[in-house]
Amino acid sequence: MDSNTAIAALAALAQSTRLETFRLLVRHEPDGIPAGELARLLDVPQNTMSAHLATLSRAGLVSSDRQSRSIIYRADLQGLRNLTLFLLKDCCGGSAELCAPLIAELTPCCAPEVKLS
């Protein structure tokens, strides 16, 4: 990821409705949420939500898929990964022990579930 792409992603998230939309989509991965349902859940007019989703999409943070008459939106986890890696690249000047607490804090939320046999 280059600086301009990172700036576009951060700018897209620097607005409260878009940030809440993105966080809601992340919580609903991998199923996604229809655009109308997003507008209803966040109490935002549908045309306003469409504009917010377009901004997030251009920033590489959401993707959409038409299913019949609905458009299902999903968080683009690869875009989030790229942004996170861009922000953390060269973390702490190469001193891995300084980044360890950050990595440890991120790991529990993303760890795969272990199924007991």
C-alpha positions as CSV (number, residue, x, y, z in Angstrom):
1,M,0.0,0.0,0.0
2,D,1.3,3.5,-0.8
3,S,0.8,6.6,1.2
4,N,-2.0,8.0,-1.0
5,T,-4.1,4.8,-0.7
6,A,-3.5,4.8,3.1
7,I,-4.5,8.5,3.3
8,A,-7.7,7.7,1.3
9,A,-8.6,4.8,3.7
10,L,-7.9,6.9,6.8
11,A,-9.9,9.8,5.4
12,A,-12.8,7.5,4.7
13,L,-12.8,6.3,8.3
14,A,-12.4,9.8,9.7
15,Q,-16.2,10.4,9.7
16,S,-18.4,8.9,12.4
17,T,-21.1,7.3,10.2
18,R,-18.5,5.7,7.9
19,L,-16.5,4.5,10.9
20,E,-19.6,2.9,12.5
21,T,-20.6,1.4,9.2
22,F,-17.2,-0.2,8.7
23,R,-17.1,-1.5,12.3
24,L,-20.6,-3.0,11.8
25,L,-19.6,-4.7,8.6
26,V,-16.5,-6.1,10.3
27,R,-18.7,-7.6,13.0
28,H,-21.0,-9.2,10.4
29,E,-18.2,-10.9,8.4
30,P,-18.4,-13.0,6.3
31,D,-22.2,-12.7,5.7
32,G,-22.3,-8.9,5.1
33,I,-25.4,-6.7,5.4
34,P,-27.8,-5.4,2.8
35,A,-27.4,-1.6,2.2
36,G,-31.0,-0.9,3.4
37,E,-30.4,-2.8,6.6
38,L,-27.2,-0.8,7.2
39,A,-29.1,2.4,6.8
40,R,-31.8,1.2,9.2
41,L,-29.4,-0.1,11.8
42,L,-27.5,3.2,11.9
43,D,-30.6,5.4,11.4
44,V,-29.2,7.1,8.3
45,P,-31.3,7.9,5.2
46,Q,-30.6,5.4,2.4
47,N,-29.2,7.9,0.0
48,T,-26.8,9.2,2.6
49,M,-25.8,5.6,3.4
50,S,-25.2,5.0,-0.3
51,A,-22.8,7.9,-0.4
52,H,-20.9,6.7,2.7
53,L,-20.6,3.2,1.2
54,A,-19.3,4.6,-2.1
55,T,-16.6,6.5,-0.2
56,L,-15.6,3.3,1.8
57,S,-15.6,1.3,-1.4
58,R,-13.4,3.8,-3.3
59,A,-11.0,3.6,-0.3
60,G,-10.8,-0.2,-0.6
61,L,-12.5,-0.9,2.7
62,V,-15.8,-2.4,1.6
63,S,-17.0,-4.6,-1.2
64,S,-20.4,-5.2,-2.5
65,D,-22.3,-8.1,-4.2
66,R,-25.7,-7.9,-5.8
67,Q,-28.0,-10.7,-4.7
68,S,-31.3,-10.5,-6.4
69,R,-32.7,-7.0,-5.7
70,S,-30.3,-6.3,-2.7
71,I,-26.8,-5.2,-2.6
72,I,-24.9,-6.9,0.2
73,Y,-21.9,-5.0,1.6
74,R,-19.0,-6.6,3.3
75,A,-15.9,-5.3,5.0
76,D,-12.9,-5.8,2.7
77,L,-10.6,-7.5,5.2
78,Q,-7.7,-7.5,2.8
79,G,-8.0,-3.7,2.6
80,L,-8.1,-3.5,6.4
81,R,-5.1,-5.9,6.5
82,N,-3.1,-3.8,4.0
83,L,-3.9,-0.6,5.9
84,T,-2.9,-2.1,9.3
85,L,0.3,-3.5,7.8
86,F,1.1,-0.1,6.3
87,L,0.6,1.6,9.6
88,L,2.7,-1.0,11.5
89,K,5.5,-1.4,8.9
90,D,8.8,-1.0,10.5
91,C,7.1,-1.0,13.8
92,C,9.2,0.4,16.6
93,G,12.3,0.7,14.5
94,G,12.7,-3.1,14.2
95,S,12.5,-3.7,18.0
96,A,10.0,-6.5,17.9
97,E,9.7,-6.6,21.7
98,L,8.2,-3.1,21.6
99,C,5.4,-4.2,19.2
100,A,4.7,-7.4,21.1
101,P,2.0,-5.9,23.3
102,L,0.2,-4.5,20.3
103,I,0.3,-7.8,18.5
104,A,-0.8,-9.7,21.6
105,E,-3.8,-7.4,22.0
106,L,-4.8,-7.9,18.4
107,T,-4.4,-11.7,18.4
108,P,-7.4,-12.8,20.7
109,C,-10.0,-11.0,18.6
110,C,-8.9,-12.7,15.5
111,A,-7.9,-16.2,16.7
112,P,-9.7,-19.1,15.0
113,E,-12.0,-21.0,17.1
114,V,-10.7,-24.4,18.3
115,K,-13.3,-27.2,17.8
116,L,-13.1,-29.9,20.4
117,S,-13.5,-33.4,19.1
